[in-house]
Amino acid sequence: MLTTREKTSREKENLPRAGEHPSPARSTVDRKANQNGQRLWMLLITAVLFLTSVSWAPEQVEAASATIDAAKLKSMSRLYFPVRDNHNQLYTLYIFANNEQRRVTKADEIWAGESEGDVIYSGKYRAALLKHGAKVGRVQSVNLNYTTINAMRNESFRLPGDGKSRPDFIFLSETVSSNGIDIYGFTIVDGVLRSVEFAGETGKREGRDRYISPKNGMRGLSENRVQTRIHNNASGQYHFDTYKFDSQTLTLRHIDDLNDVSSNWPKRQGTHGYLDSLKQSALKHSLPGNPRVKIGMTEKQVRAILGKPSEVFNGEWSGYLAYGNNLIGFAGYTQNGKLPAGVRVWELTQSPKFYLDRGQVLEWLGTPTEEYVDEEQGGYVIMYSWKDALLTFFYADEVSPITSFTVY
């Protein structure tokens, strides 16, 4: 079908110019060729104008470093946060999408992240920064990896900096389960929005997202640290991870963790420090928590420090004195409730102070010297040896926590 513009052009082609008469020598073939050429040019011009009007306008808005009027930016954005950069300069971070879609969750669409009636927005979300007092904001090039916003329970948040070395963080979130959300971190460096990655204890990058509790799942600590919280449905424990921010690499490096039955933010020693103290006890051949008790002591020496044991008994390989969660093992068996004279301590066994699992042991103590199944007593053993020191951990099965550890 021809456009109005094309019809008008065709009609004009059949009329003589002013002061001219139609030339009878002009062939029908030439006239048709000329008409077809003009028609092709008109179609090309129309197509270019159409593509320009459709394609270029949105791209100018989304292009990195493009500017948008402050009032318009606020009206077109789905989320916004006040954020300070690494120089304590205040900005407003706006989150918007030009192709945003809206829907309402139906009864047959309910899942952990949506309830019936929830208003869901989706699109390819972008970010723009508006410096305090400025009249225009600037679109940022960073990939937010953010496509869905539940307007009824959005858990994205700003974590304030400490006013010294740790800047403000923005964490955009998406619900992934009944008790957790995925978060993606960002911070402003010299006026530019940058993504923040998480890293392991060695500094190796592990990705941009982390899984935390939906309500108050993160807090800021001193010395560039932050701490996260999530409930582990399998163990019934709350798991806390501590990270330290590196402003040079823009990473949050994992430096500690711990498990607790309480959801309260912990005040006690973390797993990293605890396991390091166990290693130091093994190197010194001493009882964790009481370095005066050592491998090689006699029963008399042990009793002089710890007093009367709660129980004296024989185990698989030796006789033991029991003191609370401590078992002092001797290189000999008891006879009539007494240890033979002269036998000495050869192992110091203790139960963990708190929930401890295999993954934590391997992360903070590194690759073990050996791991094996205890064929005689059942369960699994993790072994570490350093020079003449030996430290072992025992757990019943692959989903159970550490039940005891032993210094030899």
LOMARFI-133163 format. One record per residue (C-alpha): x, y, z; residue number from 0. Coordinates in steps of 0.001 Angstrom, whole numbers, always signed. Layout:
N
{u: X; v: Y; w: Z; fido: NUM}
...
//
This chain:
408
{u: +0; v: +0; w: +0; fido: 0}
{u: +1344; v: +3462; w: -945; fido: 1}
{u: +1572; v: +6246; w: +1583; fido: 2}
{u: -154; v: +9598; w: +1015; fido: 3}
{u: +3269; v: +11066; w: +312; fido: 4}
{u: +3928; v: +8427; w: -2381; fido: 5}
{u: +527; v: +8939; w: -4052; fido: 6}
{u: +1106; v: +12671; w: -4245; fido: 7}
{u: +4558; v: +12108; w: -5783; fido: 8}
{u: +3111; v: +9795; w: -8442; fido: 9}
{u: +433; v: +12316; w: -9421; fido: 10}
{u: +3051; v: +15078; w: -9702; fido: 11}
{u: +5262; v: +12932; w: -11928; fido: 12}
{u: +2529; v: +12773; w: -14605; fido: 13}
{u: +2104; v: +16567; w: -14802; fido: 14}
{u: +4261; v: +18875; w: -16922; fido: 15}
{u: +6429; v: +21468; w: -15233; fido: 16}
{u: +5338; v: +25105; w: -15410; fido: 17}
{u: +5795; v: +26480; w: -18957; fido: 18}
{u: +6321; v: +22998; w: -20431; fido: 19}
{u: +4253; v: +20753; w: -22613; fido: 20}
{u: +4311; v: +17000; w: -22449; fido: 21}
{u: +6855; v: +15547; w: -24881; fido: 22}
{u: +5429; v: +12931; w: -27209; fido: 23}
{u: +8998; v: +11577; w: -27777; fido: 24}
{u: +9307; v: +10409; w: -24148; fido: 25}
{u: +8801; v: +6683; w: -24106; fido: 26}
{u: +6516; v: +4870; w: -21718; fido: 27}
{u: +9462; v: +2706; w: -20531; fido: 28}
{u: +11551; v: +5739; w: -19570; fido: 29}
{u: +8632; v: +7319; w: -17785; fido: 30}
{u: +7980; v: +4147; w: -15768; fido: 31}
{u: +11683; v: +3752; w: -14908; fido: 32}
{u: +11828; v: +7323; w: -13670; fido: 33}
{u: +8676; v: +6838; w: -11614; fido: 34}
{u: +10039; v: +3639; w: -10042; fido: 35}
{u: +13350; v: +5325; w: -9156; fido: 36}
{u: +11609; v: +8244; w: -7490; fido: 37}
{u: +9297; v: +5876; w: -5641; fido: 38}
{u: +12313; v: +3894; w: -4335; fido: 39}
{u: +13957; v: +7072; w: -3058; fido: 40}
{u: +10754; v: +8106; w: -1274; fido: 41}
{u: +10473; v: +4682; w: +391; fido: 42}
{u: +14082; v: +4840; w: +1590; fido: 43}
{u: +13615; v: +8332; w: +3031; fido: 44}
{u: +10395; v: +7275; w: +4781; fido: 45}
{u: +12066; v: +4195; w: +6273; fido: 46}
{u: +15015; v: +6229; w: +7596; fido: 47}
{u: +12699; v: +8784; w: +9184; fido: 48}
{u: +10631; v: +6025; w: +10795; fido: 49}
{u: +13613; v: +4128; w: +12215; fido: 50}
{u: +15106; v: +7337; w: +13539; fido: 51}
{u: +11931; v: +8309; w: +15375; fido: 52}
{u: +11480; v: +4825; w: +16884; fido: 53}
{u: +15021; v: +3739; w: +17719; fido: 54}
{u: +17076; v: +6760; w: +18640; fido: 55}
{u: +14874; v: +8423; w: +21237; fido: 56}
{u: +15022; v: +5597; w: +23868; fido: 57}
{u: +18720; v: +4960; w: +23258; fido: 58}
{u: +19546; v: +8584; w: +23977; fido: 59}
{u: +17894; v: +8182; w: +27389; fido: 60}
{u: +19601; v: +4858; w: +28210; fido: 61}
{u: +23053; v: +5611; w: +26834; fido: 62}
{u: +25777; v: +5748; w: +29463; fido: 63}
{u: +26846; v: +9301; w: +30371; fido: 64}
{u: +23620; v: +10744; w: +28909; fido: 65}
{u: +22006; v: +13398; w: +31089; fido: 66}
{u: +18401; v: +13572; w: +32251; fido: 67}
{u: +16636; v: +16518; w: +33867; fido: 68}
{u: +16345; v: +16061; w: +37640; fido: 69}
{u: +12550; v: +16415; w: +37768; fido: 70}
{u: +12059; v: +14007; w: +34874; fido: 71}
{u: +14517; v: +11529; w: +36380; fido: 72}
{u: +12581; v: +11445; w: +39618; fido: 73}
{u: +9239; v: +10960; w: +37877; fido: 74}
{u: +10470; v: +8117; w: +35643; fido: 75}
{u: +12337; v: +6138; w: +38333; fido: 76}
{u: +10982; v: +3169; w: +40264; fido: 77}
{u: +13499; v: +3414; w: +43167; fido: 78}
{u: +15847; v: +6052; w: +44495; fido: 79}
{u: +18310; v: +6287; w: +47392; fido: 80}
{u: +20480; v: +9001; w: +48940; fido: 81}
{u: +24098; v: +7790; w: +48729; fido: 82}
{u: +27497; v: +9238; w: +49669; fido: 83}
{u: +30583; v: +8392; w: +47653; fido: 84}
{u: +34159; v: +7701; w: +48748; fido: 85}
{u: +34694; v: +11447; w: +49281; fido: 86}
{u: +31501; v: +11784; w: +51344; fido: 87}
{u: +29817; v: +13667; w: +48473; fido: 88}
{u: +26028; v: +13245; w: +48513; fido: 89}
{u: +24172; v: +11888; w: +45459; fido: 90}
{u: +20738; v: +10476; w: +44723; fido: 91}
{u: +20793; v: +7129; w: +42950; fido: 92}
{u: +17813; v: +6579; w: +40634; fido: 93}
{u: +16749; v: +3175; w: +39262; fido: 94}
{u: +14614; v: +3232; w: +36094; fido: 95}
{u: +13669; v: +1205; w: +33009; fido: 96}
{u: +12418; v: +2597; w: +29711; fido: 97}
{u: +10728; v: -681; w: +28824; fido: 98}
{u: +9108; v: -1248; w: +32233; fido: 99}
{u: +6085; v: -3575; w: +32396; fido: 100}
{u: +3498; v: -3846; w: +35191; fido: 101}
{u: +1439; v: -6830; w: +36267; fido: 102}
{u: -522; v: -8027; w: +39299; fido: 103}
{u: +169; v: -11505; w: +40684; fido: 104}
{u: -2737; v: -13896; w: +40209; fido: 105}
{u: -3723; v: -16759; w: +42499; fido: 106}
{u: -2087; v: -19360; w: +40244; fido: 107}
{u: +1181; v: -17365; w: +40092; fido: 108}
{u: +1940; v: -17352; w: +43829; fido: 109}
{u: +5419; v: -18437; w: +44945; fido: 110}
{u: +7885; v: -17508; w: +47700; fido: 111}
{u: +8642; v: -14177; w: +46064; fido: 112}
{u: +5084; v: -13139; w: +45232; fido: 113}
{u: +1693; v: -13179; w: +46947; fido: 114}
{u: -1658; v: -12756; w: +45270; fido: 115}
{u: -2268; v: -9100; w: +44498; fido: 116}
{u: +1407; v: -8078; w: +44543; fido: 117}
{u: +2287; v: -5427; w: +41982; fido: 118}
{u: +5308; v: -6560; w: +39976; fido: 119}
{u: +7382; v: -4287; w: +37762; fido: 120}
{u: +9892; v: -5691; w: +35296; fido: 121}
{u: +12325; v: -4401; w: +32720; fido: 122}
{u: +15979; v: -3796; w: +32010; fido: 123}
{u: +16735; v: -1445; w: +34895; fido: 124}
{u: +19425; v: +1195; w: +34624; fido: 125}
{u: +20932; v: +3642; w: +37122; fido: 126}
{u: +21488; v: +7373; w: +37087; fido: 127}
{u: +23285; v: +9596; w: +39615; fido: 128}
{u: +22181; v: +13085; w: +40549; fido: 129}
{u: +24783; v: +15050; w: +42465; fido: 130}
{u: +23393; v: +17071; w: +45350; fido: 131}
{u: +22343; v: +20495; w: +44052; fido: 132}
{u: +22709; v: +19547; w: +40370; fido: 133}
{u: +19905; v: +20093; w: +37827; fido: 134}
{u: +20617; v: +17039; w: +35681; fido: 135}
{u: +21501; v: +13435; w: +36482; fido: 136}
{u: +23917; v: +11231; w: +34569; fido: 137}
{u: +23100; v: +7713; w: +33351; fido: 138}
{u: +25578; v: +5088; w: +34578; fido: 139}
{u: +27138; v: +2317; w: +32502; fido: 140}
{u: +27300; v: -352; w: +35231; fido: 141}
{u: +25185; v: -3469; w: +34646; fido: 142}
{u: +22713; v: -3707; w: +37530; fido: 143}
{u: +21666; v: -7283; w: +36687; fido: 144}
{u: +18264; v: -6194; w: +37956; fido: 145}
{u: +15027; v: -7068; w: +36167; fido: 146}
{u: +12170; v: -7418; w: +38664; fido: 147}
{u: +10762; v: -5261; w: +41469; fido: 148}
{u: +7969; v: -6352; w: +43799; fido: 149}
{u: +6451; v: -3018; w: +44797; fido: 150}
{u: +4674; v: -4586; w: +47775; fido: 151}
{u: +7812; v: -5872; w: +49521; fido: 152}
{u: +10958; v: -4594; w: +47898; fido: 153}
{u: +13962; v: -5323; w: +50117; fido: 154}
{u: +16621; v: -3223; w: +48358; fido: 155}
{u: +18461; v: -1025; w: +50838; fido: 156}
{u: +21223; v: +1451; w: +51563; fido: 157}
{u: +23916; v: +494; w: +54081; fido: 158}
{u: +25389; v: +3732; w: +55464; fido: 159}
{u: +29168; v: +4080; w: +55535; fido: 160}
{u: +31187; v: +4775; w: +58646; fido: 161}
{u: +32074; v: +8307; w: +57567; fido: 162}
{u: +35743; v: +7334; w: +57392; fido: 163}
{u: +37043; v: +4605; w: +55108; fido: 164}
{u: +33888; v: +2620; w: +54305; fido: 165}
{u: +31546; v: +4412; w: +51865; fido: 166}
{u: +27805; v: +3933; w: +51544; fido: 167}
{u: +26644; v: +749; w: +49810; fido: 168}
{u: +23444; v: +161; w: +47875; fido: 169}
{u: +22198; v: -3420; w: +47663; fido: 170}
{u: +19529; v: -4242; w: +45096; fido: 171}
{u: +17591; v: -7371; w: +45980; fido: 172}
{u: +15342; v: -10020; w: +44489; fido: 173}
{u: +13446; v: -12634; w: +46518; fido: 174}
{u: +14563; v: -16194; w: +45792; fido: 175}
{u: +13061; v: -18224; w: +48671; fido: 176}
{u: +10769; v: -17999; w: +51673; fido: 177}
{u: +13590; v: -16964; w: +53992; fido: 178}
{u: +16164; v: -15284; w: +51754; fido: 179}
{u: +16936; v: -12708; w: +49096; fido: 180}
{u: +19746; v: -12337; w: +46583; fido: 181}
{u: +21586; v: -9018; w: +46865; fido: 182}
{u: +23863; v: -7178; w: +44424; fido: 183}
{u: +26103; v: -4462; w: +45852; fido: 184}
{u: +27142; v: -1073; w: +44462; fido: 185}
{u: +29083; v: +1949; w: +45656; fido: 186}
{u: +30035; v: +5340; w: +44225; fido: 187}
{u: +33707; v: +5993; w: +43474; fido: 188}
{u: +34665; v: +9501; w: +42314; fido: 189}
{u: +31138; v: +10184; w: +41100; fido: 190}
{u: +30724; v: +6901; w: +39202; fido: 191}
{u: +28523; v: +3984; w: +40261; fido: 192}
{u: +30589; v: +782; w: +40515; fido: 193}
{u: +29604; v: -2788; w: +41312; fido: 194}
{u: +31006; v: -4521; w: +44397; fido: 195}
{u: +32024; v: -8189; w: +44288; fido: 196}
{u: +32327; v: -10756; w: +47048; fido: 197}
{u: +35590; v: -12666; w: +47538; fido: 198}
{u: +36731; v: -15669; w: +49530; fido: 199}
{u: +39216; v: -15655; w: +52400; fido: 200}
{u: +42152; v: -15723; w: +49950; fido: 201}
{u: +40789; v: -12781; w: +47976; fido: 202}
{u: +39601; v: -14843; w: +44998; fido: 203}
{u: +36485; v: -13263; w: +43517; fido: 204}
{u: +33321; v: -15326; w: +43958; fido: 205}
{u: +30696; v: -13237; w: +42168; fido: 206}
{u: +28459; v: -10240; w: +42731; fido: 207}
{u: +25555; v: -11776; w: +44647; fido: 208}
{u: +25018; v: -13080; w: +48166; fido: 209}
{u: +22078; v: -14745; w: +49923; fido: 210}
{u: +20832; v: -13040; w: +53113; fido: 211}
{u: +17730; v: -12652; w: +55287; fido: 212}
{u: +15074; v: -10335; w: +53827; fido: 213}
{u: +14688; v: -8209; w: +56956; fido: 214}
{u: +17770; v: -6533; w: +58444; fido: 215}
{u: +20016; v: -9117; w: +56822; fido: 216}
{u: +23145; v: -6943; w: +56899; fido: 217}
{u: +24823; v: -4512; w: +59269; fido: 218}
{u: +27917; v: -2324; w: +59157; fido: 219}
{u: +30833; v: -2868; w: +61543; fido: 220}
{u: +34031; v: -996; w: +62318; fido: 221}
{u: +37295; v: -1409; w: +60402; fido: 222}
{u: +35662; v: -1554; w: +56939; fido: 223}
{u: +33617; v: -4631; w: +57852; fido: 224}
{u: +30031; v: -5683; w: +57183; fido: 225}
{u: +28128; v: -8708; w: +58484; fido: 226}
{u: +25282; v: -10705; w: +56938; fido: 227}
{u: +22674; v: -13000; w: +58457; fido: 228}
{u: +20606; v: -15891; w: +57056; fido: 229}
{u: +18605; v: -18703; w: +58655; fido: 230}
{u: +19697; v: -22216; w: +57685; fido: 231}
{u: +16536; v: -24311; w: +57541; fido: 232}
{u: +18520; v: -27573; w: +57467; fido: 233}
{u: +20501; v: -26975; w: +60664; fido: 234}
{u: +18012; v: -24693; w: +62409; fido: 235}
{u: +20884; v: -22253; w: +62997; fido: 236}
{u: +21420; v: -18650; w: +61978; fido: 237}
{u: +24554; v: -18249; w: +59889; fido: 238}
{u: +26558; v: -15017; w: +60077; fido: 239}
{u: +29272; v: -14026; w: +57594; fido: 240}
{u: +31719; v: -11157; w: +58075; fido: 241}
{u: +33364; v: -9352; w: +55142; fido: 242}
{u: +35997; v: -6632; w: +54915; fido: 243}
{u: +35809; v: -4014; w: +52168; fido: 244}
{u: +38858; v: -3398; w: +49979; fido: 245}
{u: +38522; v: +12; w: +48319; fido: 246}
{u: +41257; v: -781; w: +45789; fido: 247}
{u: +39656; v: -3935; w: +44371; fido: 248}
{u: +36041; v: -3025; w: +45296; fido: 249}
{u: +35574; v: -6427; w: +46914; fido: 250}
{u: +34025; v: -7598; w: +50168; fido: 251}
{u: +36445; v: -10313; w: +51319; fido: 252}
{u: +35173; v: -13083; w: +53589; fido: 253}
{u: +37103; v: -12897; w: +56869; fido: 254}
{u: +34935; v: -14747; w: +59404; fido: 255}
{u: +31659; v: -16568; w: +60068; fido: 256}
{u: +29760; v: -18316; w: +62834; fido: 257}
{u: +26522; v: -20179; w: +63564; fido: 258}
{u: +24104; v: -19517; w: +66388; fido: 259}
{u: +20632; v: -20608; w: +67475; fido: 260}
{u: +19750; v: -16953; w: +68115; fido: 261}
{u: +18989; v: -14442; w: +65386; fido: 262}
{u: +20591; v: -11667; w: +67442; fido: 263}
{u: +23719; v: -10138; w: +65990; fido: 264}
{u: +26625; v: -12007; w: +67639; fido: 265}
{u: +29099; v: -10488; w: +70058; fido: 266}
{u: +31271; v: -13557; w: +70610; fido: 267}
{u: +34353; v: -14835; w: +68814; fido: 268}
{u: +33867; v: -16010; w: +65237; fido: 269}
{u: +34761; v: -19374; w: +63726; fido: 270}
{u: +37937; v: -18122; w: +62039; fido: 271}
{u: +39480; v: -16961; w: +65320; fido: 272}
{u: +38213; v: -20018; w: +67157; fido: 273}
{u: +39754; v: -22493; w: +64699; fido: 274}
{u: +42998; v: -20543; w: +64645; fido: 275}
{u: +43141; v: -20849; w: +68447; fido: 276}
{u: +42652; v: -24628; w: +68129; fido: 277}
{u: +45566; v: -24765; w: +65702; fido: 278}
{u: +47748; v: -22819; w: +68147; fido: 279}
{u: +46771; v: -25223; w: +70938; fido: 280}
{u: +47764; v: -28160; w: +68738; fido: 281}
{u: +51128; v: -26568; w: +67954; fido: 282}
{u: +51710; v: -26129; w: +71688; fido: 283}
{u: +50325; v: -29615; w: +72516; fido: 284}
{u: +47977; v: -28033; w: +75052; fido: 285}
{u: +44298; v: -28242; w: +75973; fido: 286}
{u: +42248; v: -25558; w: +74151; fido: 287}
{u: +41071; v: -23011; w: +76680; fido: 288}
{u: +43494; v: -24216; w: +79355; fido: 289}
{u: +47106; v: -24192; w: +78075; fido: 290}
{u: +48462; v: -25440; w: +81408; fido: 291}
{u: +47232; v: -28953; w: +80588; fido: 292}
{u: +49597; v: -30516; w: +78075; fido: 293}
{u: +50421; v: -33722; w: +76249; fido: 294}
{u: +52925; v: -35789; w: +78296; fido: 295}
{u: +51572; v: -34879; w: +81761; fido: 296}
{u: +50930; v: -37498; w: +84431; fido: 297}
{u: +47536; v: -38108; w: +86026; fido: 298}
{u: +48745; v: -36400; w: +89203; fido: 299}
{u: +49731; v: -33287; w: +87299; fido: 300}
{u: +46382; v: -33144; w: +85492; fido: 301}
{u: +44412; v: -33562; w: +88724; fido: 302}
{u: +46483; v: -30817; w: +90336; fido: 303}
{u: +45246; v: -28386; w: +87652; fido: 304}
{u: +41711; v: -29615; w: +86885; fido: 305}
{u: +40788; v: -31295; w: +90176; fido: 306}
{u: +38682; v: -34406; w: +90575; fido: 307}
{u: +37275; v: -35745; w: +87273; fido: 308}
{u: +33546; v: -36288; w: +86834; fido: 309}
{u: +34272; v: -39751; w: +85433; fido: 310}
{u: +37130; v: -42204; w: +84924; fido: 311}
{u: +36590; v: -44787; w: +82166; fido: 312}
{u: +38169; v: -46793; w: +79377; fido: 313}
{u: +37629; v: -45940; w: +75748; fido: 314}
{u: +38553; v: -47718; w: +72520; fido: 315}
{u: +42246; v: -46929; w: +72753; fido: 316}
{u: +42947; v: -45565; w: +76238; fido: 317}
{u: +41728; v: -44604; w: +79659; fido: 318}
{u: +40118; v: -41193; w: +80167; fido: 319}
{u: +39482; v: -38572; w: +82799; fido: 320}
{u: +36318; v: -36582; w: +82027; fido: 321}
{u: +36000; v: -32883; w: +82895; fido: 322}
{u: +32851; v: -31313; w: +81457; fido: 323}
{u: +33296; v: -31225; w: +77679; fido: 324}
{u: +36976; v: -32226; w: +78002; fido: 325}
{u: +38373; v: -35746; w: +77825; fido: 326}
{u: +41988; v: -36261; w: +78891; fido: 327}
{u: +43261; v: -39462; w: +77282; fido: 328}
{u: +46202; v: -41466; w: +78678; fido: 329}
{u: +48503; v: -44021; w: +77074; fido: 330}
{u: +47080; v: -46830; w: +79192; fido: 331}
{u: +43805; v: -48304; w: +80438; fido: 332}
{u: +42229; v: -47903; w: +83867; fido: 333}
{u: +42164; v: -50836; w: +86247; fido: 334}
{u: +39510; v: -50830; w: +88957; fido: 335}
{u: +38850; v: -47162; w: +88217; fido: 336}
{u: +42492; v: -46176; w: +88466; fido: 337}
{u: +45159; v: -45447; w: +85889; fido: 338}
{u: +48491; v: -47298; w: +86124; fido: 339}
{u: +51266; v: -45289; w: +87729; fido: 340}
{u: +53467; v: -43419; w: +85347; fido: 341}
{u: +51105; v: -43319; w: +82309; fido: 342}
{u: +51004; v: -39981; w: +80566; fido: 343}
{u: +48533; v: -37884; w: +78572; fido: 344}
{u: +48637; v: -38637; w: +74848; fido: 345}
{u: +45411; v: -36981; w: +73606; fido: 346}
{u: +43213; v: -34010; w: +74527; fido: 347}
{u: +39623; v: -34200; w: +73233; fido: 348}
{u: +37018; v: -31469; w: +73426; fido: 349}
{u: +33520; v: -30694; w: +72108; fido: 350}
{u: +33118; v: -27464; w: +70082; fido: 351}
{u: +31840; v: -24420; w: +71924; fido: 352}
{u: +29241; v: -23840; w: +69211; fido: 353}
{u: +27897; v: -25272; w: +65959; fido: 354}
{u: +30790; v: -26048; w: +63631; fido: 355}
{u: +30674; v: -27869; w: +60289; fido: 356}
{u: +33131; v: -29373; w: +57838; fido: 357}
{u: +32922; v: -26469; w: +55395; fido: 358}
{u: +33982; v: -23989; w: +58052; fido: 359}
{u: +36923; v: -26153; w: +59119; fido: 360}
{u: +38209; v: -26441; w: +55558; fido: 361}
{u: +37754; v: -22740; w: +54781; fido: 362}
{u: +39619; v: -21408; w: +57811; fido: 363}
{u: +42252; v: -24141; w: +58286; fido: 364}
{u: +42790; v: -24882; w: +54608; fido: 365}
{u: +43150; v: -28204; w: +52819; fido: 366}
{u: +43484; v: -31026; w: +55383; fido: 367}
{u: +46380; v: -33443; w: +55474; fido: 368}
{u: +43914; v: -36294; w: +55231; fido: 369}
{u: +40191; v: -37055; w: +55313; fido: 370}
{u: +38870; v: -40545; w: +55844; fido: 371}
{u: +36001; v: -42706; w: +57066; fido: 372}
{u: +36466; v: -44135; w: +60553; fido: 373}
{u: +35728; v: -47779; w: +59770; fido: 374}
{u: +35873; v: -48956; w: +63399; fido: 375}
{u: +33851; v: -46281; w: +65194; fido: 376}
{u: +31881; v: -44953; w: +62242; fido: 377}
{u: +31751; v: -41346; w: +61083; fido: 378}
{u: +34299; v: -39153; w: +59332; fido: 379}
{u: +37675; v: -37712; w: +60343; fido: 380}
{u: +39417; v: -34536; w: +59142; fido: 381}
{u: +43137; v: -34529; w: +59972; fido: 382}
{u: +45663; v: -31682; w: +60063; fido: 383}
{u: +49335; v: -32139; w: +60866; fido: 384}
{u: +51877; v: -29356; w: +61382; fido: 385}
{u: +55439; v: -30418; w: +62194; fido: 386}
{u: +54997; v: -32706; w: +65211; fido: 387}
{u: +51471; v: -31444; w: +66001; fido: 388}
{u: +48258; v: -33253; w: +65074; fido: 389}
{u: +44669; v: -31990; w: +65190; fido: 390}
{u: +41655; v: -34078; w: +64120; fido: 391}
{u: +37931; v: -33317; w: +63810; fido: 392}
{u: +35136; v: -35881; w: +63953; fido: 393}
{u: +31593; v: -35757; w: +62557; fido: 394}
{u: +28946; v: -38471; w: +62244; fido: 395}
{u: +27737; v: -38027; w: +58628; fido: 396}
{u: +27798; v: -35628; w: +55714; fido: 397}
{u: +25013; v: -33397; w: +57054; fido: 398}
{u: +26033; v: -33419; w: +60731; fido: 399}
{u: +28151; v: -30817; w: +62529; fido: 400}
{u: +31535; v: -31460; w: +64104; fido: 401}
{u: +30966; v: -33323; w: +67371; fido: 402}
{u: +34547; v: -33329; w: +68733; fido: 403}
{u: +38171; v: -32545; w: +67977; fido: 404}
{u: +41388; v: -33947; w: +69398; fido: 405}
{u: +44901; v: -32582; w: +69955; fido: 406}
{u: +47674; v: -35221; w: +69885; fido: 407}
//
